[in-house]
């Protein structure tokens, strides 16, 4: 039951990603290209997602526990460290080069496009590279 | 390359992305972060943690097919960059998102909705570096 629920959750998320335009690199580049062919659509994606999650989380947290687990597992760290800032800055550079981010590329696998496979293979290589350079001791789990 | 301004589809897609995040919190009490999900699958940290993430990824990958069944067309996906840019960008995305403990979904949607201080630092950081990167590539180097 838990796994069916997780699958359904992924499906809802993936349909949202597909409809929103997030899995289209041309649209991602144009969102950032204010000086050129600007397309502000993706601001509406973030707006819709954050509004719903902001309210939805608070409703869910009225419960004592989630449906299929004994407790909520939420990152508690509030440390603003060099890893966070450098990692985020580096992530943005890669996003600006390739036009895909992980959350958009995973559902995009379902389109069967080779570019998506190539991107996710490269992301995996990036994960390994990070483990080599800055091994273990993460301050928090990946959000 | 111009893309069409799609405020309604993007907002609607954003709501579904948010709904996915809220459902995961309701069912499993977890943050929906694509980087965390993907790196757990890559490194197969623990069996119990592996299975629900794998189920979610299957759901995500089914999304474009569902859209095809309903609308008769795959979601739009055009990649205006070379395979090398996808590879280089992908490695940088994987490295950065892993180091910074999150990407657009984990920090962007879930972190901002939790009003996490780390995410409030991370999101403007990667938005800024992505915008600078796109500007440099398109308007300075003229690719």
Interface residues (C-beta under 8 A of the other chain):
Chain A: X2 X3 X4 X5 X6 X7 X8 X9 X10 X11 X12 X13 X14 X15 X16 X17 X18 X19 X20 X21 X22 X23 X24 X25 X26 X27 X29 X30 X32 X33 X34 X35 X36 X37 X39 X40 X41 X42 X43 X44 X45 X46 X47 X48 X49 X50 X51 X52 X53 X54 X56 X57 X59 X60 X61 X63 X65 X66 X67 X68 X69 X71 X72 X73 X74 X75 X77 X78 X79 X80 X83 X84 X85 X86 X87 X88 X89 X90 X91 X92 X93 X94 X95 X96 X97 X98 X99 X100 X101 X102 X103 X104 X106 X107 X108 X109 X110 X111 X113 X115 X116 X118 X119 X120 X121 X122 X123 X124 X125 X126 X127 X129 X130 X131 X133 X134 X138 X139 X140 X141 X142 X143
Chain B: X1 X2 X3 X4 X5 X6 X7 X8 X9 X10 X11 X12 X13 X14 X15 X16 X17 X18 X19 X20 X21 X22 X23 X24 X25 X26 X27 X28 X29 X30 X31 X32 X33 X34 X35 X36 X37 X38 X39 X40 X42 X43 X51 X52 X53 X55 X56 X57 X58 X59 X60 X61 X62 X63 X64 X65 X66 X67 X74 X75 X76 X77 X78 X79 X80 X81 X83 X85 X86 X87 X88 X89 X90 X91 X92 X93 X94 X95 X96 X97 X98 X99 X100 X101 X102 X103 X104 X105 X106 X107 X108 X109 X110 X111 X112 X113 X114 X116 X117 X118 X119 X121 X122 X123 X125 X126 X127 X128 X129 X130 X131 X132 X133 X134 X135 X137 X138 X139
